[in-house]
Amino acid sequence: MADANESQPDGDSNEPGVFHDVAFNQPLKFHIQKDLREEIVQWLEQMITKPPGIPIQDNGGQVLHQVPLNGYVLIDPTSERGQKLSRKWSNDEKPDRHVVCWTFVPGSLSVGERLPAQAMQDVIPLFLDKGIPAGFTLDDNLGPSLISELRLKITKHGGTLVKKYSDARVIISDDSKPSFEVLTERFRHDNDTYVESPTWLDRCIAFGRYEHTLPPPKVVGGRRPGATRNEYCPEDDQLLAEYIAKRLPSNDMRGRTGNGLYKELCERIDLYPWASRHPWNSWRNRYKTKRDHLDRLIDDWLEKNPQPTDGKGQYNIKLSKVLAEHVNQQKSTPEPGGSGTTETSPLESRWSASKRPRSDEIAEGVQLDAGARKRTKSLSIDIQADEDGEKGSEVVIDAEGLMLGHLFAAVSGA
């Protein structure tokens, strides 16, 4: 809790204290609800009389153990005891005795004069942190006029003012100024300090609730807490099967397990809004783990919906220019009679020779007839990464109208 003097503006110590009754030249008398928290009672007593740290400052009030005939009864209107005191001691026949929320004291000191009792009507101690006044710091970007206005709102509703950011529970700053974002980032990882705007303060008072605005959450990957690992439903499988059937109708095309097909799916939410239900790598993994099931769905759909033979709308697996040139060259060059002569590409491989696989490292699954295998061994192929930078992008060689196979790495005669 802040020192009592921090809730009051600087003033002339020779002037009568805020709680000195000038008309009768005597202290105003206060009675404090006895079951308030001890820290709050001691804090109020200091502010009513002589704040610590300012020996010459005298706020002019007096605290009594009994309820005064004329003066103030300070209560917590949210407590049963406070409501009972209000009913008992609020009396129209005693217009000079006022039953008010205890925040009347710091509120009056914040403006340097006693607040009218009517101004405390329906006021409750709102800005409390674990039962004691929450510390507020007002940023300089607010300007003098707004700072004065906010001082009263804060102290009148239970908060207290502190000078240092490090001591504050709440920092009020103008959210239209760049410094607001600077402060927000500065305290984003702080568990005890919140940066709020003046409209937040007004909203709390209007709704009678002290609650903070958390920074917007950052979107991260992964499953929802408590969610199962696989949340796919039959409708997801059917939609995925139809998409693959349209884009890669031939099961010979190994692109069904590549990344690009599923990245395109999730990039075109305008065409496939249902794809937003899962990330692209999840769709890919779904096909890989449920391949037999999904291939059956694909075949069933294709049987009812034959696709165009010209490949319109299908996923385009590109053959690199260098590879295409070698294939065309081999189509027009007679095979030497068993000589096994090796031709070498005039282009350097994009990867170092140390990364080139040997001919016996060609991935499994390459199915070529004997003639095609013999021809391809005479090739030295430039290896090119796909647009995602992935080594060994899948390609398909179509020589003389025949599907020769799928190459996962370089084919070399070396």
Phi, psi and chi 1 to 4 in degrees:
 res  aa     phi    psi   chi1   chi2   chi3   chi4
   1 MET       -  142.3 -172.6 -178.6  -60.9      -
   2 ALA   -72.9  159.3      -      -      -      -
   3 ASP   -62.9  151.7  -68.9  -21.4      -      -
   4 ALA   -62.4  -33.5      -      -      -      -
   5 ASN   -72.7  -14.5   58.6  -66.3      -      -
   6 GLU   -75.0  -15.7  -71.8 -169.3   -2.3      -
   7 SER   -91.6    2.9  -68.9      -      -      -
   8 GLN  -123.4  145.4   49.7 -168.8  -41.9      -
   9 PRO   -72.8  161.8   27.9  -33.5      -      -
  10 ASP   -66.3  142.5  -62.1  -28.0      -      -
  11 GLY  -154.5  179.0      -      -      -      -
  12 ASP   -80.4  117.2 -172.7  -10.4      -      -
  13 SER   -66.5  -14.9   60.6      -      -      -
  14 ASN   -82.3  -13.7  -65.7  -38.1      -      -
  15 GLU   -76.0  155.3  -66.8 -178.4   -2.5      -
  16 PRO   -59.8  145.6  -21.8   31.9      -      -
  17 GLY   -65.6  160.0      -      -      -      -
  18 VAL   -57.5  -34.0  173.2      -      -      -
  19 PHE  -104.8   28.5  -57.8  126.0      -      -
  20 HIS  -100.9  126.1 -178.4   80.3      -      -
  21 ASP   -80.2  100.4 -170.7  -18.7      -      -
  22 VAL   -66.3  -35.4  178.9      -      -      -
  23 ALA   -61.0  -40.5      -      -      -      -
  24 PHE  -107.9    2.8  -65.1   94.5      -      -
  25 ASN    50.9   51.7 -165.9   25.8      -      -
  26 GLN  -150.2  161.8   63.6 -178.6   10.9      -
  27 PRO   -68.0  144.6  -16.8   30.0      -      -
  28 LEU   -72.0  141.3  -76.6  174.5      -      -
  29 LYS  -100.1  138.4  -62.2  176.7  174.5   59.0
  30 PHE  -128.4  142.7  -69.5   84.0      -      -
  31 HIS  -122.6  130.9  173.7   75.1      -      -
  32 ILE  -106.3  131.6  -57.5  173.3      -      -
  33 GLN   -48.6  127.2  179.7 -179.8  -35.8      -
  34 LYS   -71.0  -27.2  -66.7  179.8  179.6  179.1
  35 ASP   -96.1   16.9   64.2  -13.1      -      -
  36 LEU   -67.3  159.3  -71.0 -178.3      -      -
  37 ARG   -56.9  141.5  -71.8 -176.4   61.4  132.6
  38 GLU   -58.5  -38.9 -176.4  177.6   -5.9      -
  39 GLU   -62.4  -38.5  -58.2   96.2  -37.8      -
  40 ILE   -71.2  -41.0  -67.5  179.7      -      -
  41 VAL   -59.9  -47.0  171.4      -      -      -
  42 GLN   -63.6  -40.4  -66.9  175.6   -5.2      -
  43 TRP   -61.7  -44.4 -172.0   54.3      -      -
  44 LEU   -65.1  -41.4  -69.1  172.3      -      -
  45 GLU   -61.0  -39.7  -71.2  174.9  -15.8      -
  46 GLN   -65.2  -42.7  -67.5  171.5   -5.5      -
  47 MET   -70.6  -32.3  -74.1 -169.1  -69.8      -
  48 ILE   -71.8  -35.8  -70.8  169.0      -      -
  49 THR  -102.5  -99.2   55.8      -      -      -
  50 LYS  -120.1  111.0  -67.2 -176.4  177.4 -178.7
  51 PRO   -62.3  141.5  -18.1   29.9      -      -
  52 PRO   -67.2  149.7   26.1  -34.3      -      -
  53 GLY    88.3  -10.7      -      -      -      -
  54 ILE  -128.6   83.8  -49.6 -178.1      -      -
  55 PRO   -58.5  -33.9  -22.2   32.9      -      -
  56 ILE   -88.4   -7.6   61.4  173.9      -      -
  57 GLN   -83.9  129.3  176.7   70.8   48.4      -
  58 ASP  -134.1  113.5 -174.6  -11.2      -      -
  59 ASN   -77.7   -7.0  -73.3  -29.4      -      -
  60 GLY    88.0   -2.4      -      -      -      -
  61 GLY   -91.9  173.7      -      -      -      -
  62 GLN  -140.0  135.4 -178.3 -179.0    3.5      -
  63 VAL  -103.2  129.1  178.4      -      -      -
  64 LEU  -114.3  153.7  -56.2  178.1      -      -
  65 HIS   -81.5  -20.6  -67.8  -68.4      -      -
  66 GLN  -103.9  161.0  -61.4   81.2   25.2      -
  67 VAL   -75.2  124.4  173.8      -      -      -
  68 PRO   -76.2  154.5   29.4  -34.8      -      -
  69 LEU   -67.9  -39.9  -67.1  176.0      -      -
  70 ASN  -127.2  128.2  -59.5  -45.4      -      -
  71 GLY   145.9 -146.0      -      -      -      -
  72 TYR  -130.8  137.0  -67.1   85.6      -      -
  73 VAL  -108.0  115.0 -179.5      -      -      -
  74 LEU   -94.6  123.0  -56.7  178.1      -      -
  75 ILE  -132.1  167.3   66.2  168.1      -      -
  76 ASP  -102.5  102.5  177.9   -0.7      -      -
  77 PRO   -67.0   -9.8   22.2  -30.3      -      -
  78 THR   -88.5   -8.9   64.3      -      -      -
  79 SER   -97.5  155.4   69.5      -      -      -
  80 GLU   -63.0  -41.1 -176.0  176.8  -11.5      -
  81 ARG   -62.9  -42.0  174.7   68.8  175.2  170.5
  82 GLY   -64.8  -39.7      -      -      -      -
  83 GLN   -66.1  -36.0  -66.5  168.4    8.0      -
  84 LYS   -66.0  -43.3 -176.8  177.1  179.2  179.8
  85 LEU   -62.3  -38.7  -72.5  172.3      -      -
  86 SER   -62.8  -44.3  179.5      -      -      -
  87 ARG   -65.8  -35.9  -70.7 -169.4  -61.7  -92.3
  88 LYS   -77.1  -39.6 -177.7  175.3 -178.4  178.3
  89 TRP  -108.3   -4.6  -61.7  109.1      -      -
  90 SER   -80.3  116.7  -64.5      -      -      -
  91 ASN  -146.0  123.6 -167.8  -28.3      -      -
  92 ASP   -63.4  -21.7  -68.3  -20.2      -      -
  93 GLU   -77.8  -10.7  -65.1  178.9   -1.2      -
  94 LYS  -121.8   70.5  -63.9  -71.1 -176.5 -179.8
  95 PRO   -64.8  -17.0   24.5  -33.2      -      -
  96 ASP   -94.0    4.4  -67.2  -32.2      -      -
  97 ARG  -110.8  122.7 -178.2  169.5   62.2 -153.9
  98 HIS  -118.8  129.5  -50.5  -74.5      -      -
  99 VAL  -101.0  111.7 -179.3      -      -      -
 100 VAL  -133.9  163.2  -65.3      -      -      -
 101 CYS   -63.4  143.5  178.1      -      -      -
 102 TRP   -60.2  -17.4   60.3  -98.5      -      -
 103 THR   -70.7   -4.6   59.1      -      -      -
 104 PHE   -57.0  -36.6  165.6   80.9      -      -
 105 VAL   -68.2  -58.8  172.1      -      -      -
 106 PRO   -64.8  -30.1   21.2  -32.0      -      -
 107 GLY   -64.2  -42.0      -      -      -      -
 108 SER   -66.1  -42.7  -64.0      -      -      -
 109 LEU   -65.3  -29.1  -68.9  176.6      -      -
 110 SER   -67.9  -25.2   72.7      -      -      -
 111 VAL  -109.5   -2.2  -65.9      -      -      -
 112 GLY    78.7   16.4      -      -      -      -
 113 GLU  -158.7  159.0   60.0 -176.8   12.6      -
 114 ARG   -67.7  132.2  -92.1 -177.4  -68.5  159.6
 115 LEU   -75.8  145.5  -64.2  174.0      -      -
 116 PRO   -60.5  141.5  -19.0   30.7      -      -
 117 ALA   -58.2  -33.6      -      -      -      -
 118 GLN   -63.7  -28.7  -64.1   85.6  -14.0      -
 119 ALA   -69.0  -14.5      -      -      -      -
 120 MET   -97.1    4.3  -61.5  -58.4  -62.5      -
 121 GLN   -65.1  130.9 -173.0  175.1    0.6      -
 122 ASP    66.9   10.8  -60.9  -34.3      -      -
 123 VAL   -82.2  138.0  170.7      -      -      -
 124 ILE  -127.2  155.8   62.0  173.0      -      -
 125 PRO   -73.4   96.3   25.5  -30.6      -      -
 126 LEU   -92.5  -48.0 -177.1   61.7      -      -
 127 PHE   -88.3   72.6  -61.2  116.8      -      -
 128 LEU  -113.8  139.3  -57.9 -179.5      -      -
 129 ASP  -115.5  108.0  179.7   23.9      -      -
 130 LYS    56.6   38.7  -61.2  177.8 -178.2  177.8
 131 GLY    91.2   -6.7      -      -      -      -
 132 ILE  -123.5  159.0   61.4  175.3      -      -
 133 PRO   -56.4  130.8  -28.2   36.0      -      -
 134 ALA   -76.9  140.0      -      -      -      -
 135 GLY   -81.8  132.5      -      -      -      -
 136 PHE  -119.8  139.8  -76.7   71.8      -      -
 137 THR  -120.0  134.5  -65.2      -      -      -
 138 LEU  -102.0  120.7  -59.9  176.0      -      -
 139 ASP   -69.0  146.3 -169.9   24.0      -      -
 140 ASP   -63.1  -21.7  -68.5  -22.5      -      -
 141 ASN   -70.9   -2.7   70.3    5.7      -      -
 142 LEU   -79.6  -27.7  -64.0  166.5      -      -
 143 GLY    88.5  151.3      -      -      -      -
 144 PRO   -58.2  -43.6  -21.9   32.4      -      -
 145 SER   -63.6  -47.7  176.6      -      -      -
 146 LEU   -68.7  -34.8 -176.1   54.2      -      -
 147 ILE   -61.1  -43.2  -74.4  177.4      -      -
 148 SER   -61.9  -41.8  -63.3      -      -      -
 149 GLU   -64.4  -42.0 -180.0 -176.3  -23.6      -
 150 LEU   -72.6  -33.1  -65.6  176.2      -      -
 151 ARG   -54.6  -46.1  -74.4  175.4   64.4   95.9
 152 LEU   -66.8  -44.4  175.3   57.8      -      -
 153 LYS   -60.7  -41.3  -70.6 -179.7  178.7  179.9
 154 ILE   -68.3  -52.4  -69.2  167.3      -      -
 155 THR   -70.8  -34.2   54.2      -      -      -
 156 LYS   -66.3  -24.0 -180.0  179.6  170.2 -178.3
 157 HIS  -111.4   25.2  -68.5   87.6      -      -
 158 GLY   103.0  -11.4      -      -      -      -
 159 GLY   -82.6  170.2      -      -      -      -
 160 THR  -133.8  158.4 -173.3      -      -      -
 161 LEU  -101.8  133.9  -62.9  168.7      -      -
 162 VAL  -125.2  157.4  -64.4      -      -      -
 163 LYS   -89.6  -33.1  -64.8  178.6  179.9  178.9
 164 LYS   -99.5  142.1  -61.6  178.6 -179.5  177.9
 165 TYR   -58.5  -37.6  -71.9  153.0      -      -
 166 SER   -65.5  -21.1   57.1      -      -      -
 167 ASP   -95.7   -5.6  -64.4  -29.4      -      -
 168 ALA   -88.8  141.8      -      -      -      -
 169 ARG   -84.9  -34.6  178.1   68.0  170.1  173.2
 170 VAL  -133.4  133.3 -174.8      -      -      -
 171 ILE  -111.2  121.3  -60.3  170.8      -      -
 172 ILE   -95.9  124.2  -57.6  -64.2      -      -
 173 SER  -139.7  154.2  178.6      -      -      -
 174 ASP   -74.0  112.8 -173.3  -17.3      -      -
 175 ASP   -74.0   -1.6   57.3   -7.0      -      -
 176 SER   -92.4   -3.6   67.5      -      -      -
 177 LYS  -103.1  148.0  -55.1  -71.5 -179.8   61.6
 178 PRO   -57.4  -30.4  -22.9   32.7      -      -
 179 SER   -64.6  -22.1   54.5      -      -      -
 180 PHE   -64.3  -45.2 -179.8   85.8      -      -
 181 GLU   -65.8  -35.5  -67.1  -60.6  -32.4      -
 182 VAL   -62.6  -45.8  173.7      -      -      -
 183 LEU   -66.0  -40.1  -75.4  171.3      -      -
 184 THR   -60.0  -45.0  -60.5      -      -      -
 185 GLU   -68.1  -37.1  -72.8  -56.5  -47.0      -
 186 ARG   -60.9  -38.2  175.6  179.0  170.8 -177.1
 187 PHE  -107.8   13.8  -69.0   97.1      -      -
 188 ARG   -60.1  -36.9 -179.7  179.0  -68.8  -85.2
 189 HIS   -96.2    7.3  -64.8  -90.4      -      -
 190 ASP   -88.4  128.2 -166.3  -56.2      -      -
 191 ASN   -81.4  -12.0  -66.1  -31.4      -      -
 192 ASP  -115.8  -10.7  -60.4  -41.6      -      -
 193 THR  -122.5  131.5  -55.6      -      -      -
 194 TYR  -116.9  143.7  -63.9   84.5      -      -
 195 VAL  -108.5  119.7  179.9      -      -      -
 196 GLU  -130.5  166.3  -56.2  -73.9    4.3      -
 197 SER  -102.0  165.4   67.4      -      -      -
 198 PRO   -59.7  -32.8  -26.3   35.4      -      -
 199 THR   -67.4  -30.3   55.2      -      -      -
 200 TRP   -61.7  -43.3  166.9   85.3      -      -
 201 LEU   -60.4  -46.1 -169.6   75.0      -      -
 202 ASP   -63.0  -37.6  -67.3  -26.5      -      -
 203 ARG   -66.1  -41.7 -172.4  166.3   59.3 -110.2
 204 CYS   -60.2  -45.1  -72.3      -      -      -
 205 ILE   -66.1  -42.6  -65.7  171.5      -      -
 206 ALA   -63.4  -39.0      -      -      -      -
 207 PHE   -95.7   -5.0  -71.2   97.3      -      -
 208 GLY    67.0   29.8      -      -      -      -
 209 ARG  -134.3  131.8  -67.6 -163.4  -57.7  -89.6
 210 TYR  -101.6  101.5  170.2   38.9      -      -
 211 GLU  -145.8  146.6   53.0 -170.5   15.4      -
 212 HIS   -95.2  158.0  -70.7  -70.4      -      -
 213 THR   -93.0  116.0  -53.6      -      -      -
 214 LEU   -81.5  146.5  -64.3  177.3      -      -
 215 PRO   -59.2  148.7  -21.2   32.2      -      -
 216 PRO   -59.4  137.6   18.6  -29.5      -      -
 217 PRO   -68.2  148.8   23.6  -31.5      -      -
 218 LYS   -89.7  137.0  -65.3 -175.1  177.0 -178.9
 219 VAL   -74.0  125.7  178.1      -      -      -
 220 VAL  -126.0  162.9  -63.9      -      -      -
 221 GLY   -77.3 -178.5      -      -      -      -
 222 GLY    97.4  173.2      -      -      -      -
 223 ARG   -82.3  160.0  -58.3 -174.2  -59.1  -81.9
 224 ARG   -64.8  146.2  -68.0 -176.7  -68.0  103.6
 225 PRO   -56.1  128.4  -25.6   34.3      -      -
 226 GLY    86.4   -6.8      -      -      -      -
 227 ALA   -77.0  151.5      -      -      -      -
 228 THR   -73.6  164.5   57.8      -      -      -
 229 ARG   -66.4  -36.0 -176.4  174.2 -177.8   83.4
 230 ASN  -127.9  111.3 -164.7  -29.9      -      -
 231 GLU  -105.8   19.9  -65.5 -177.7  -67.0      -
 232 TYR   -70.7  148.0  -76.5   86.9      -      -
 233 CYS  -121.5  167.7   61.4      -      -      -
 234 PRO   -55.5  -34.1  -27.8   35.8      -      -
 235 GLU   -64.5  -39.6 -178.4 -176.0    3.8      -
 236 ASP   -59.3  -46.0  -73.1  -27.2      -      -
 237 ASP   -62.0  -41.8  -73.5  -13.8      -      -
 238 GLN   -65.5  -43.2 -175.1   60.7   43.6      -
 239 LEU   -65.5  -40.7  -69.6  169.0      -      -
 240 LEU   -64.3  -41.5  178.5   59.2      -      -
 241 ALA   -62.1  -42.6      -      -      -      -
 242 GLU   -64.3  -40.3  -67.9  179.8   12.2      -
 243 TYR   -62.4  -48.2  168.6   75.2      -      -
 244 ILE   -64.8  -38.6  -63.5  175.1      -      -
 245 ALA   -60.8  -38.1      -      -      -      -
 246 LYS   -75.0  -38.2  -66.5  176.4 -177.4  177.6
 247 ARG   -87.4  -37.4  -58.3  -70.8  -77.1  140.8
 248 LEU  -136.6   76.7  -76.9  175.9      -      -
 249 PRO   -67.1  -26.4   22.3  -33.0      -      -
 250 SER   -86.9  127.4  173.2      -      -      -
 251 ASN   -72.5  -11.6 -162.8   18.4      -      -
 252 ASP   -74.4  -13.2  -68.7  -27.1      -      -
 253 MET   -85.5  110.1  -62.2  179.0  175.5      -
 254 ARG   -72.4   -0.5  -71.1 -178.0 -179.4  -92.0
 255 GLY   -62.2  -13.4      -      -      -      -
 256 ARG   -63.8  -22.3  -73.8 -174.5  179.7  179.9
 257 THR  -105.7    4.0   58.1      -      -      -
 258 GLY   -79.6  176.6      -      -      -      -
 259 ASN   -83.6  -39.4  -65.2  -17.6      -      -
 260 GLY   -57.5  -40.4      -      -      -      -
 261 LEU   -58.3  -40.0  179.1   66.8      -      -
 262 TYR   -86.5  -27.3  -57.1   95.6      -      -
 263 LYS   -65.0  -42.9  -73.4 -177.2  177.0 -179.8
 264 GLU   -61.4  -37.8  -78.2 -163.9    4.8      -
 265 LEU   -57.4  -49.2  169.5   63.9      -      -
 266 CYS   -79.7  -16.7  -68.8      -      -      -
 267 GLU   -79.4  -18.6  -71.9  170.3   -4.1      -
 268 ARG  -112.1   58.3  -63.8  -54.6  -53.6  -90.6
 269 ILE   -64.1  -23.5  -59.3  -60.0      -      -
 270 ASP   -63.9  -31.6   55.4  -33.3      -      -
 271 LEU   -93.2  -32.1  -61.1  178.0      -      -
 272 TYR  -127.4   70.8  -45.5  106.4      -      -
 273 PRO   -57.9  -26.9   19.0  -30.5      -      -
 274 TRP   -67.5  -19.3   48.5  -90.4      -      -
 275 ALA   -67.3  -19.8      -      -      -      -
 276 SER   -69.4   -7.6   61.6      -      -      -
 277 ARG   -72.8  -19.3  -65.5  169.6   61.6  175.5
 278 HIS  -144.3  151.5  -54.5  -76.1      -      -
 279 PRO   -70.9  162.0   24.6  -32.4      -      -
 280 TRP   -60.0  -39.9   70.2  -95.3      -      -
 281 ASN   -68.5  -24.2   52.1  -19.7      -      -
 282 SER   -72.9  -40.4  178.7      -      -      -
 283 TRP   -61.5  -43.2  -74.9  113.0      -      -
 284 ARG   -61.7  -44.8  175.6  178.8  177.4  -91.8
 285 ASN   -65.9  -32.1 -171.0   59.1      -      -
 286 ARG   -62.9  -44.0  179.8   63.3  173.1  175.1
 287 TYR   -64.9  -42.7  176.6   76.4      -      -
 288 LYS   -64.0  -40.6  -69.9 -180.0   66.4  176.3
 289 THR   -82.3  -21.4   56.2      -      -      -
 290 LYS  -120.8   35.1  -59.1  -70.2 -177.8 -178.7
 291 ARG   -60.6  -47.2 -176.2  166.9 -174.1  165.8
 292 ASP   -60.2  -45.0  -68.4  -18.6      -      -
 293 HIS   -62.8  -46.1  167.6   63.9      -      -
 294 LEU   -70.6  -35.6  -73.1  166.4      -      -
 295 ASP   -62.5  -35.5  -79.8  -13.5      -      -
 296 ARG   -66.0  -41.8  -74.1 -165.9  -64.8  -89.0
 297 LEU   -63.2  -39.0  -66.8  178.5      -      -
 298 ILE   -62.7  -46.9  -67.5  170.2      -      -
 299 ASP   -62.7  -41.2  -68.8  -19.4      -      -
 300 ASP   -62.4  -41.0  -69.1  -15.5      -      -
 301 TRP   -70.0  -41.5 -170.4   85.7      -      -
 302 LEU   -65.6  -31.5  -74.3  171.0      -      -
 303 GLU   -63.3  -34.3 -173.4  176.4  -12.2      -
 304 LYS   -90.4  -19.3  -60.2  174.8 -176.2  176.9
 305 ASN  -133.7   75.5  -56.9  -86.8      -      -
 306 PRO   -58.9  140.5  -20.8   32.4      -      -
 307 GLN   -94.5  155.6  -65.2  -59.2  -71.8      -
 308 PRO   -58.0  142.3  -21.3   31.3      -      -
 309 THR   -77.9  -16.3   57.2      -      -      -
 310 ASP   -84.4    0.0   60.5    0.3      -      -
 311 GLY    80.5    9.8      -      -      -      -
 312 LYS   -61.1  130.9  179.4   68.3  173.5   69.1
 313 GLY    83.0   -0.8      -      -      -      -
 314 GLN   -90.7  159.1  -64.7  178.6   13.7      -
 315 TYR   -66.7  128.7 -176.3   63.7      -      -
 316 ASN   -95.1  110.2 -176.4   20.0      -      -
 317 ILE   -92.6  109.5  -57.7  177.7      -      -
 318 LYS   -85.0  141.0  -66.6 -177.5  179.5  179.7
 319 LEU   -96.4  129.3 -169.0   65.6      -      -
 320 SER   -61.9  150.9   72.1      -      -      -
 321 LYS   -60.0  -42.4 -179.2  178.7  179.4 -179.3
 322 VAL   -63.4  -44.2  175.4      -      -      -
 323 LEU   -63.9  -40.6 -179.7   57.6      -      -
 324 ALA   -62.6  -40.8      -      -      -      -
 325 GLU   -61.9  -41.6  -71.0  175.2   -7.0      -
 326 HIS   -66.1  -40.1  -81.0  -66.6      -      -
 327 VAL   -63.3  -45.5  171.5      -      -      -
 328 ASN   -63.4  -37.7  -68.5  -27.5      -      -
 329 GLN   -63.8  -41.0 -178.3 -179.2    0.8      -
 330 GLN   -69.8  -30.2  -67.7  -56.8  -51.0      -
 331 LYS   -65.0  -30.8  -73.0  167.8   62.4  176.5
 332 SER  -103.4   -3.1   58.9      -      -      -
 333 THR  -104.6  124.2  -57.4      -      -      -
 334 PRO   -63.3  145.1  -15.3   27.4      -      -
 335 GLU   -76.2  125.8 -179.8   67.4   24.6      -
 336 PRO   -59.7  144.8  -20.9   31.4      -      -
 337 GLY   -65.6   82.2      -      -      -      -
 338 GLY    68.5   14.0      -      -      -      -
 339 SER   -75.9  -26.3   62.8      -      -      -
 340 GLY    68.1   26.0      -      -      -      -
 341 THR   -63.6  137.2  -57.5      -      -      -
 342 THR  -107.1  128.7  -58.9      -      -      -
 343 GLU   -95.2  146.8  -64.7 -174.9   10.3      -
 344 THR  -116.4  135.6  -56.6      -      -      -
 345 SER   -65.4  139.0  169.6      -      -      -
 346 PRO   -72.4   -9.0   28.7  -36.2      -      -
 347 LEU  -100.1  145.9  -62.9  178.9      -      -
 348 GLU   -75.7  146.0  -67.0  -79.0  -16.0      -
 349 SER   -68.1  145.1  170.1      -      -      -
 350 ARG   -70.6  -18.1  -66.8 -163.3 -179.3 -177.1
 351 TRP  -107.1  157.3  -66.9  -23.4      -      -
 352 SER   -67.3  156.9   65.7      -      -      -
 353 ALA   -60.5  -28.0      -      -      -      -
 354 SER   -67.2  -19.0   61.5      -      -      -
 355 LYS   -97.0   -4.8  -66.5 -175.8  179.2  179.6
 356 ARG   -75.7  129.4  -73.6 -173.9  176.1  179.4
 357 PRO   -73.6  148.0   26.3  -33.3      -      -
 358 ARG   -73.7  168.6  -58.6 -173.1  -52.9  -85.8
 359 SER   -63.3  -26.8   58.4      -      -      -
 360 ASP   -84.9    3.2   58.5   -7.7      -      -
 361 GLU  -103.7    7.8  -68.4  178.7  -28.7      -
 362 ILE   -60.4  134.5  -61.5  173.5      -      -
 363 ALA   -59.7  150.7      -      -      -      -
 364 GLU   -65.4  152.4  -65.1 -179.1    2.5      -
 365 GLY   103.7   -7.2      -      -      -      -
 366 VAL   -78.8  111.9  178.0      -      -      -
 367 GLN  -112.4  102.3  -60.5  175.8   -5.5      -
 368 LEU  -123.0  147.2  -53.9  177.7      -      -
 369 ASP   -74.5  171.7   59.0   31.9      -      -
 370 ALA   -60.5  -42.2      -      -      -      -
 371 GLY   -65.3  -43.4      -      -      -      -
 372 ALA   -66.2  -40.2      -      -      -      -
 373 ARG   -61.0  -40.1 -172.2 -178.4  -59.0  -85.0
 374 LYS   -65.8  -39.9 -170.8  173.1 -177.6 -179.8
 375 ARG   -67.3  -44.1  -72.4 -165.3  -58.6  -85.0
 376 THR   -67.5  -26.0   55.0      -      -      -
 377 LYS   -66.7  -18.6  -80.7 -175.2   65.5   64.0
 378 SER   -87.2    3.7   66.1      -      -      -
 379 LEU   -97.4  145.5  -61.5 -179.3      -      -
 380 SER  -119.5  111.8  175.3      -      -      -
 381 ILE  -105.9  134.6  -58.8  171.6      -      -
 382 ASP   -71.9  122.9  177.8   42.7      -      -
 383 ILE   -85.4  129.2  -54.5  170.5      -      -
 384 GLN  -127.5  133.4  -61.7 -166.6   26.6      -
 385 ALA   -73.9  151.3      -      -      -      -
 386 ASP   -77.9 -176.0   63.6   10.2      -      -
 387 GLU   -67.0  -16.9   63.2 -177.0    2.7      -
 388 ASP   -92.1    2.5  -59.2  -47.5      -      -
 389 GLY    76.4   21.4      -      -      -      -
 390 GLU   -91.6  132.8  -64.4 -177.0   -2.8      -
 391 LYS   -73.2  140.1 -179.0  177.5  178.6 -179.9
 392 GLY    71.9   45.3      -      -      -      -
 393 SER   -60.5  142.2  177.7      -      -      -
 394 GLU   -69.0  134.9  -66.8 -179.5  -16.7      -
 395 VAL  -135.8  159.1  -64.7      -      -      -
 396 VAL  -124.7  129.5  176.8      -      -      -
 397 ILE  -100.2  124.7  -55.0  174.2      -      -
 398 ASP  -116.3  100.9 -174.6    2.8      -      -
 399 ALA  -110.5  125.8      -      -      -      -
 400 GLU    56.5   36.0  -58.3  176.4  -19.3      -
 401 GLY    80.5    1.5      -      -      -      -
 402 LEU  -106.4  139.2  -61.9  175.5      -      -
 403 MET   -78.2  111.4 -176.2   72.8   69.5      -
 404 LEU   -87.4  -30.6  -62.0 -176.5      -      -
 405 GLY   153.9 -172.2      -      -      -      -
 406 HIS  -119.6  125.0  -55.4  -82.9      -      -
 407 LEU  -102.9  128.8  -60.2 -175.6      -      -
 408 PHE  -104.1  -10.3  -64.5   85.0      -      -
 409 ALA  -154.2 -175.9      -      -      -      -
 410 ALA   -69.6  144.0      -      -      -      -
 411 VAL  -105.1  123.6  179.4      -      -      -
 412 SER  -130.9  146.4  175.5      -      -      -
 413 GLY   -84.5   -4.3      -      -      -      -
 414 ALA   -72.0      -      -      -      -      -
